[in-house]
Amino acid sequence: MERYVVEVMSGDLVKSEQIVSANSPLEAARLGTGREVYERRDEMEWVRVTDEANSAVSWYAFK
C-alpha cells in the first residue's frame, strides 16, 4: 500500500486534508472522502490526491 495525501478542494482552496494508505489514487480518494469519485473535468468542488513516494498528483470530482 502507498501513502497518499487526500485534499478536498473548493476551487483552489484546500477545505480538508488527510493521509490515507491505499492501493491506488482512486481508492485513496474514495477512502479519504467516504464518497464515490470520478476523473475531474472542471468542477469547483474536487479532490486532489498526491502520492507521497513520487509526488504524482491525481484529480477527481464527486459523483
N, CA, C and O atoms as a CHARMM CRD file, in Angstrom:
* protein
*
  252
    1    1 MET  N      0.83100  -1.18900   0.00000 PROA 1      0.00000
    2    1 MET  CA     0.00000   0.00000   0.00000 PROA 1      0.00000
    3    1 MET  C      0.87200   1.24800   0.00000 PROA 1      0.00000
    4    1 MET  O      1.93900   1.28700   0.61300 PROA 1      0.00000
    5    2 GLU  N      0.39800   2.24300  -0.68900 PROA 2      0.00000
    6    2 GLU  CA     1.08200   3.52800  -0.76200 PROA 2      0.00000
    7    2 GLU  C      0.39800   4.52500   0.16500 PROA 2      0.00000
    8    2 GLU  O     -0.75200   4.34400   0.56300 PROA 2      0.00000
    9    3 ARG  N      1.13600   5.58500   0.49800 PROA 3      0.00000
   10    3 ARG  CA     0.55800   6.66800   1.29600 PROA 3      0.00000
   11    3 ARG  C      0.23100   7.83800   0.37400 PROA 3      0.00000
   12    3 ARG  O      1.05300   8.25000  -0.44400 PROA 3      0.00000
   13    4 TYR  N     -0.98500   8.36500   0.51800 PROA 4      0.00000
   14    4 TYR  CA    -1.45800   9.46000  -0.31300 PROA 4      0.00000
   15    4 TYR  C     -1.95400  10.60100   0.56500 PROA 4      0.00000
   16    4 TYR  O     -2.51600  10.37900   1.63800 PROA 4      0.00000
   17    5 VAL  N     -1.73900  11.81700   0.09500 PROA 5      0.00000
   18    5 VAL  CA    -2.34700  12.99100   0.70800 PROA 5      0.00000
   19    5 VAL  C     -3.63200  13.25500  -0.07000 PROA 5      0.00000
   20    5 VAL  O     -3.60000  13.48400  -1.27900 PROA 5      0.00000
   21    6 VAL  N     -4.76500  13.22000   0.63300 PROA 6      0.00000
   22    6 VAL  CA    -6.07100  13.44800   0.00900 PROA 6      0.00000
   23    6 VAL  C     -6.58300  14.80600   0.47700 PROA 6      0.00000
   24    6 VAL  O     -6.78600  15.02900   1.67100 PROA 6      0.00000
   25    7 GLU  N     -6.78600  15.70700  -0.47800 PROA 7      0.00000
   26    7 GLU  CA    -7.25700  17.05500  -0.16200 PROA 7      0.00000
   27    7 GLU  C     -8.58700  17.31100  -0.87100 PROA 7      0.00000
   28    7 GLU  O     -8.68900  17.13500  -2.08500 PROA 7      0.00000
   29    8 VAL  N     -9.59800  17.72400  -0.11700 PROA 8      0.00000
   30    8 VAL  CA   -10.86000  18.15300  -0.70900 PROA 8      0.00000
   31    8 VAL  C    -10.71300  19.63600  -1.00500 PROA 8      0.00000
   32    8 VAL  O    -10.37300  20.42900  -0.12700 PROA 8      0.00000
   33    9 MET  N    -10.97400  19.99800  -2.25800 PROA 9      0.00000
   34    9 MET  CA   -10.73100  21.34700  -2.73800 PROA 9      0.00000
   35    9 MET  C    -12.03100  22.04800  -3.10300 PROA 9      0.00000
   36    9 MET  O    -12.99200  21.41600  -3.54000 PROA 9      0.00000
   37   10 SER  N    -12.04500  23.35600  -2.91900 PROA 10     0.00000
   38   10 SER  CA   -13.11000  24.21300  -3.42600 PROA 10     0.00000
   39   10 SER  C    -12.41800  25.25600  -4.28700 PROA 10     0.00000
   40   10 SER  O    -11.85800  26.22300  -3.77100 PROA 10     0.00000
   41   11 GLY  N    -12.45600  25.05900  -5.59400 PROA 11     0.00000
   42   11 GLY  CA   -11.64600  25.88700  -6.48700 PROA 11     0.00000
   43   11 GLY  C    -10.17700  25.61600  -6.20200 PROA 11     0.00000
   44   11 GLY  O     -9.71100  24.48800  -6.36300 PROA 11     0.00000
   45   12 ASP  N     -9.44100  26.64700  -5.77900 PROA 12     0.00000
   46   12 ASP  CA    -8.02600  26.48100  -5.43000 PROA 12     0.00000
   47   12 ASP  C     -7.79300  26.42600  -3.92500 PROA 12     0.00000
   48   12 ASP  O     -6.64500  26.37800  -3.48400 PROA 12     0.00000
   49   13 LEU  N     -8.86300  26.43200  -3.12700 PROA 13     0.00000
   50   13 LEU  CA    -8.77900  26.45300  -1.66400 PROA 13     0.00000
   51   13 LEU  C     -8.89200  25.04100  -1.09000 PROA 13     0.00000
   52   13 LEU  O     -9.82700  24.31200  -1.42200 PROA 13     0.00000
   53   14 VAL  N     -7.94700  24.65100  -0.23100 PROA 14     0.00000
   54   14 VAL  CA    -8.00000  23.34600   0.43400 PROA 14     0.00000
   55   14 VAL  C     -9.00600  23.42200   1.58200 PROA 14     0.00000
   56   14 VAL  O     -8.84200  24.22200   2.50300 PROA 14     0.00000
   57   15 LYS  N    -10.05500  22.58000   1.52500 PROA 15     0.00000
   58   15 LYS  CA   -11.07500  22.55100   2.57400 PROA 15     0.00000
   59   15 LYS  C    -10.72500  21.54900   3.66600 PROA 15     0.00000
   60   15 LYS  O    -11.01900  21.77800   4.83900 PROA 15     0.00000
   61   16 SER  N    -10.09300  20.43100   3.28200 PROA 16     0.00000
   62   16 SER  CA    -9.66400  19.43200   4.26000 PROA 16     0.00000
   63   16 SER  C     -8.52600  18.62200   3.66700 PROA 16     0.00000
   64   16 SER  O     -8.35000  18.56300   2.45000 PROA 16     0.00000
   65   17 GLU  N     -7.75100  17.99400   4.56100 PROA 17     0.00000
   66   17 GLU  CA    -6.58000  17.22600   4.12900 PROA 17     0.00000
   67   17 GLU  C     -6.36600  16.07500   5.08700 PROA 17     0.00000
   68   17 GLU  O     -6.52600  16.22800   6.29700 PROA 17     0.00000
   69   18 GLN  N     -6.00300  14.91800   4.54700 PROA 18     0.00000
   70   18 GLN  CA    -5.65200  13.77900   5.38700 PROA 18     0.00000
   71   18 GLN  C     -4.71400  12.84200   4.64600 PROA 18     0.00000
   72   18 GLN  O     -4.61000  12.88400   3.42000 PROA 18     0.00000
   73   19 ILE  N     -4.03700  12.00100   5.40300 PROA 19     0.00000
   74   19 ILE  CA    -3.14500  10.98000   4.85000 PROA 19     0.00000
   75   19 ILE  C     -3.91100   9.66400   4.81800 PROA 19     0.00000
   76   19 ILE  O     -4.53900   9.27900   5.80400 PROA 19     0.00000
   77   20 VAL  N     -3.85700   8.97600   3.67800 PROA 20     0.00000
   78   20 VAL  CA    -4.58600   7.72000   3.50300 PROA 20     0.00000
   79   20 VAL  C     -3.63800   6.67700   2.92600 PROA 20     0.00000
   80   20 VAL  O     -2.85900   6.98400   2.02200 PROA 20     0.00000
   81   21 SER  N     -3.69300   5.44700   3.43600 PROA 21     0.00000
   82   21 SER  CA    -2.96600   4.31700   2.85000 PROA 21     0.00000
   83   21 SER  C     -3.92900   3.56500   1.94400 PROA 21     0.00000
   84   21 SER  O     -5.00900   3.15800   2.37200 PROA 21     0.00000
   85   22 ALA  N     -3.52600   3.38000   0.67400 PROA 22     0.00000
   86   22 ALA  CA    -4.40200   2.72400  -0.29200 PROA 22     0.00000
   87   22 ALA  C     -3.55700   2.10000  -1.39500 PROA 22     0.00000
   88   22 ALA  O     -2.35200   2.33400  -1.48000 PROA 22     0.00000
   89   23 ASN  N     -4.21200   1.30000  -2.24100 PROA 23     0.00000
   90   23 ASN  CA    -3.52600   0.63200  -3.34600 PROA 23     0.00000
   91   23 ASN  C     -3.44700   1.49100  -4.60300 PROA 23     0.00000
   92   23 ASN  O     -2.64300   1.20800  -5.49100 PROA 23     0.00000
   93   24 SER  N     -4.27300   2.53800  -4.69100 PROA 24     0.00000
   94   24 SER  CA    -4.28100   3.40100  -5.87400 PROA 24     0.00000
   95   24 SER  C     -4.77600   4.78800  -5.48300 PROA 24     0.00000
   96   24 SER  O     -5.39400   4.94700  -4.43100 PROA 24     0.00000
   97   25 PRO  N     -4.51500   5.79100  -6.31400 PROA 25     0.00000
   98   25 PRO  CA    -5.03400   7.12900  -6.02200 PROA 25     0.00000
   99   25 PRO  C     -6.56400   7.16300  -5.97800 PROA 25     0.00000
  100   25 PRO  O     -7.14600   7.86000  -5.14700 PROA 25     0.00000
  101   26 LEU  N     -7.21200   6.41600  -6.86700 PROA 26     0.00000
  102   26 LEU  CA    -8.67300   6.37000  -6.88100 PROA 26     0.00000
  103   26 LEU  C     -9.21600   5.80600  -5.57600 PROA 26     0.00000
  104   26 LEU  O    -10.15500   6.35300  -4.99900 PROA 26     0.00000
  105   27 GLU  N     -8.62400   4.71600  -5.11700 PROA 27     0.00000
  106   27 GLU  CA    -9.03600   4.12500  -3.83900 PROA 27     0.00000
  107   27 GLU  C     -8.78100   5.10800  -2.69400 PROA 27     0.00000
  108   27 GLU  O     -9.60400   5.21300  -1.78500 PROA 27     0.00000
  109   28 ALA  N     -7.66800   5.82000  -2.72400 PROA 28     0.00000
  110   28 ALA  CA    -7.36500   6.80600  -1.68500 PROA 28     0.00000
  111   28 ALA  C     -8.41700   7.91000  -1.67000 PROA 28     0.00000
  112   28 ALA  O     -8.84800   8.33300  -0.59800 PROA 28     0.00000
  113   29 ALA  N     -8.83700   8.38300  -2.84700 PROA 29     0.00000
  114   29 ALA  CA    -9.86800   9.41900  -2.92100 PROA 29     0.00000
  115   29 ALA  C    -11.17300   8.92500  -2.32600 PROA 29     0.00000
  116   29 ALA  O    -11.83200   9.65600  -1.58600 PROA 29     0.00000
  117   30 ARG  N    -11.55100   7.70200  -2.63600 PROA 30     0.00000
  118   30 ARG  CA   -12.79800   7.13300  -2.09400 PROA 30     0.00000
  119   30 ARG  C    -12.71300   6.94400  -0.58100 PROA 30     0.00000
  120   30 ARG  O    -13.64600   7.28300   0.14800 PROA 30     0.00000
  121   31 LEU  N    -11.58200   6.39700  -0.11300 PROA 31     0.00000
  122   31 LEU  CA   -11.42600   6.17200   1.33700 PROA 31     0.00000
  123   31 LEU  C    -11.32500   7.49300   2.09300 PROA 31     0.00000
  124   31 LEU  O    -11.90300   7.63800   3.17100 PROA 31     0.00000
  125   32 GLY  N    -10.60400   8.44300   1.54300 PROA 32     0.00000
  126   32 GLY  CA   -10.37900   9.71300   2.22000 PROA 32     0.00000
  127   32 GLY  C    -11.60400  10.59900   2.31300 PROA 32     0.00000
  128   32 GLY  O    -11.73300  11.39500   3.24400 PROA 32     0.00000
  129   33 THR  N    -12.50800  10.46200   1.34800 PROA 33     0.00000
  130   33 THR  CA   -13.71200  11.29400   1.34600 PROA 33     0.00000
  131   33 THR  C    -14.96400  10.54500   1.77600 PROA 33     0.00000
  132   33 THR  O    -15.95600  11.15400   2.17800 PROA 33     0.00000
  133   34 GLY  N    -14.91100   9.21700   1.69000 PROA 34     0.00000
  134   34 GLY  CA   -16.10000   8.42600   2.00500 PROA 34     0.00000
  135   34 GLY  C    -17.17700   8.54000   0.93400 PROA 34     0.00000
  136   34 GLY  O    -18.34300   8.23300   1.17900 PROA 34     0.00000
  137   35 ARG  N    -16.77500   8.98600  -0.25800 PROA 35     0.00000
  138   35 ARG  CA   -17.72700   9.18700  -1.35100 PROA 35     0.00000
  139   35 ARG  C    -17.17600   8.59600  -2.64300 PROA 35     0.00000
  140   35 ARG  O    -15.97100   8.39200  -2.78400 PROA 35     0.00000
  141   36 GLU  N    -18.08300   8.32300  -3.58400 PROA 36     0.00000
  142   36 GLU  CA   -17.67600   7.87400  -4.91100 PROA 36     0.00000
  143   36 GLU  C    -17.13500   9.06900  -5.68600 PROA 36     0.00000
  144   36 GLU  O    -17.64100  10.18400  -5.55700 PROA 36     0.00000
  145   37 VAL  N    -16.11200   8.83000  -6.48500 PROA 37     0.00000
  146   37 VAL  CA   -15.50000   9.88900  -7.28500 PROA 37     0.00000
  147   37 VAL  C    -15.25900   9.39900  -8.71200 PROA 37     0.00000
  148   37 VAL  O    -15.28400   8.19900  -8.98300 PROA 37     0.00000
  149   38 TYR  N    -15.03000  10.33800  -9.60500 PROA 38     0.00000
  150   38 TYR  CA   -14.64500  10.03600 -10.98200 PROA 38     0.00000
  151   38 TYR  C    -13.60100  11.06800 -11.39900 PROA 38     0.00000
  152   38 TYR  O    -13.32500  12.00300 -10.64700 PROA 38     0.00000
  153   39 GLU  N    -13.02000  10.91000 -12.58200 PROA 39     0.00000
  154   39 GLU  CA   -11.97300  11.84500 -13.02200 PROA 39     0.00000
  155   39 GLU  C    -12.54300  13.24900 -13.14300 PROA 39     0.00000
  156   39 GLU  O    -13.64100  13.44500 -13.66300 PROA 39     0.00000
  157   40 ARG  N    -11.78900  14.21300 -12.66100 PROA 40     0.00000
  158   40 ARG  CA   -12.22900  15.61300 -12.65500 PROA 40     0.00000
  159   40 ARG  C    -12.18200  16.20500 -14.05300 PROA 40     0.00000
  160   40 ARG  O    -11.29500  15.90900 -14.85400 PROA 40     0.00000
  161   41 ARG  N    -13.17300  17.05300 -14.31700 PROA 41     0.00000
  162   41 ARG  CA   -13.17300  17.83800 -15.55400 PROA 41     0.00000
  163   41 ARG  C    -12.96100  19.29500 -15.17800 PROA 41     0.00000
  164   41 ARG  O    -11.83500  19.79100 -15.22500 PROA 41     0.00000
  165   42 ASP  N    -14.04100  19.99200 -14.80100 PROA 42     0.00000
  166   42 ASP  CA   -13.91700  21.40300 -14.45800 PROA 42     0.00000
  167   42 ASP  C    -14.79800  21.76300 -13.25800 PROA 42     0.00000
  168   42 ASP  O    -15.28700  22.88900 -13.16200 PROA 42     0.00000
  169   43 GLU  N    -15.00000  20.81500 -12.35000 PROA 43     0.00000
  170   43 GLU  CA   -15.87000  21.03100 -11.19200 PROA 43     0.00000
  171   43 GLU  C    -15.20400  21.96400 -10.17800 PROA 43     0.00000
  172   43 GLU  O    -13.98000  21.97000 -10.04700 PROA 43     0.00000
  173   44 MET  N    -16.01400  22.75200  -9.46100 PROA 44     0.00000
  174   44 MET  CA   -15.49900  23.64900  -8.41500 PROA 44     0.00000
  175   44 MET  C    -15.09800  22.86600  -7.16500 PROA 44     0.00000
  176   44 MET  O    -14.09300  23.18900  -6.53000 PROA 44     0.00000
  177   45 GLU  N    -15.87500  21.83800  -6.80500 PROA 45     0.00000
  178   45 GLU  CA   -15.53400  21.00200  -5.64900 PROA 45     0.00000
  179   45 GLU  C    -14.90500  19.72800  -6.18900 PROA 45     0.00000
  180   45 GLU  O    -15.51100  19.00000  -6.97500 PROA 45     0.00000
  181   46 TRP  N    -13.66200  19.46900  -5.74500 PROA 46     0.00000
  182   46 TRP  CA   -12.92700  18.34100  -6.29800 PROA 46     0.00000
  183   46 TRP  C    -11.94300  17.79800  -5.27100 PROA 46     0.00000
  184   46 TRP  O    -11.79900  18.35100  -4.18100 PROA 46     0.00000
  185   47 VAL  N    -11.26500  16.70700  -5.63200 PROA 47     0.00000
  186   47 VAL  CA   -10.33200  16.02800  -4.72400 PROA 47     0.00000
  187   47 VAL  C     -8.97300  15.93000  -5.40500 PROA 47     0.00000
  188   47 VAL  O     -8.86400  15.45600  -6.53600 PROA 47     0.00000
  189   48 ARG  N     -7.93600  16.38700  -4.69800 PROA 48     0.00000
  190   48 ARG  CA    -6.56100  16.25700  -5.19100 PROA 48     0.00000
  191   48 ARG  C     -5.88700  15.16300  -4.37000 PROA 48     0.00000
  192   48 ARG  O     -5.90900  15.20000  -3.14000 PROA 48     0.00000
  193   49 VAL  N     -5.28700  14.18600  -5.05500 PROA 49     0.00000
  194   49 VAL  CA    -4.62200  13.06500  -4.39300 PROA 49     0.00000
  195   49 VAL  C     -3.16000  13.06800  -4.82200 PROA 49     0.00000
  196   49 VAL  O     -2.85900  12.99000  -6.01300 PROA 49     0.00000
  197   50 THR  N     -2.24800  13.15900  -3.84600 PROA 50     0.00000
  198   50 THR  CA    -0.81600  13.18400  -4.13000 PROA 50     0.00000
  199   50 THR  C     -0.15300  11.95300  -3.55100 PROA 50     0.00000
  200   50 THR  O     -0.27800  11.67900  -2.35700 PROA 50     0.00000
  201   51 ASP  N      0.55200  11.20800  -4.38700 PROA 51     0.00000
  202   51 ASP  CA     1.33300  10.04600  -3.95900 PROA 51     0.00000
  203   51 ASP  C      2.58300  10.57900  -3.27100 PROA 51     0.00000
  204   51 ASP  O      3.40200  11.24200  -3.90600 PROA 51     0.00000
  205   52 GLU  N      2.74100  10.29600  -1.97500 PROA 52     0.00000
  206   52 GLU  CA     3.87900  10.82100  -1.22500 PROA 52     0.00000
  207   52 GLU  C      5.21500  10.30900  -1.72800 PROA 52     0.00000
  208   52 GLU  O      6.21500  11.02000  -1.63100 PROA 52     0.00000
  209   53 ALA  N      5.26300   9.09600  -2.26200 PROA 53     0.00000
  210   53 ALA  CA     6.53200   8.49400  -2.67700 PROA 53     0.00000
  211   53 ALA  C      7.11600   9.15200  -3.92300 PROA 53     0.00000
  212   53 ALA  O      8.32600   9.36400  -4.00400 PROA 53     0.00000
  213   54 ASN  N      6.25600   9.47900  -4.89800 PROA 54     0.00000
  214   54 ASN  CA     6.79600  10.01500  -6.15000 PROA 54     0.00000
  215   54 ASN  C      6.18000  11.35300  -6.56600 PROA 54     0.00000
  216   54 ASN  O      6.42400  11.82800  -7.67600 PROA 54     0.00000
  217   55 SER  N      5.39300  11.95700  -5.69300 PROA 55     0.00000
  218   55 SER  CA     4.78400  13.27200  -5.92400 PROA 55     0.00000
  219   55 SER  C      3.86200  13.31600  -7.13800 PROA 55     0.00000
  220   55 SER  O      3.62500  14.39100  -7.68700 PROA 55     0.00000
  221   56 ALA  N      3.34100  12.17600  -7.56300 PROA 56     0.00000
  222   56 ALA  CA     2.36600  12.14700  -8.65400 PROA 56     0.00000
  223   56 ALA  C      1.02300  12.65200  -8.13300 PROA 56     0.00000
  224   56 ALA  O      0.59700  12.27300  -7.04200 PROA 56     0.00000
  225   57 VAL  N      0.35800  13.50500  -8.90800 PROA 57     0.00000
  226   57 VAL  CA    -0.90100  14.09800  -8.48400 PROA 57     0.00000
  227   57 VAL  C     -2.02800  13.61000  -9.38600 PROA 57     0.00000
  228   57 VAL  O     -1.88500  13.55200 -10.60800 PROA 57     0.00000
  229   58 SER  N     -3.17300  13.25300  -8.74900 PROA 58     0.00000
  230   58 SER  CA    -4.37100  12.85000  -9.48400 PROA 58     0.00000
  231   58 SER  C     -5.51900  13.75300  -9.05800 PROA 58     0.00000
  232   58 SER  O     -5.53500  14.25600  -7.93500 PROA 58     0.00000
  233   59 TRP  N     -6.48400  13.95900  -9.96100 PROA 59     0.00000
  234   59 TRP  CA    -7.60500  14.85400  -9.68800 PROA 59     0.00000
  235   59 TRP  C     -8.90600  14.10300  -9.89300 PROA 59     0.00000
  236   59 TRP  O     -9.07400  13.39800 -10.88900 PROA 59     0.00000
  237   60 TYR  N     -9.83400  14.25400  -8.94500 PROA 60     0.00000
  238   60 TYR  CA   -11.13700  13.58600  -9.00600 PROA 60     0.00000
  239   60 TYR  C    -12.22000  14.57000  -8.62200 PROA 60     0.00000
  240   60 TYR  O    -11.95300  15.60200  -8.00700 PROA 60     0.00000
  241   61 ALA  N    -13.46300  14.23400  -8.99800 PROA 61     0.00000
  242   61 ALA  CA   -14.63300  15.00800  -8.60000 PROA 61     0.00000
  243   61 ALA  C    -15.65900  14.03900  -7.99800 PROA 61     0.00000
  244   61 ALA  O    -15.58700  12.82900  -8.21600 PROA 61     0.00000
  245   62 PHE  N    -16.59500  14.58000  -7.25300 PROA 62     0.00000
  246   62 PHE  CA   -17.62300  13.74700  -6.62300 PROA 62     0.00000
  247   62 PHE  C    -18.70100  13.38100  -7.61100 PROA 62     0.00000
  248   62 PHE  O    -19.06100  14.17700  -8.47700 PROA 62     0.00000
  249   63 LYS  N    -19.22800  12.14400  -7.47700 PROA 63     0.00000
  250   63 LYS  CA   -20.35000  11.71700  -8.31200 PROA 63     0.00000
  251   63 LYS  C    -21.61400  12.29500  -7.74900 PROA 63     0.00000
  252   63 LYS  O    -22.69300  12.06600  -8.29400 PROA 63     0.00000
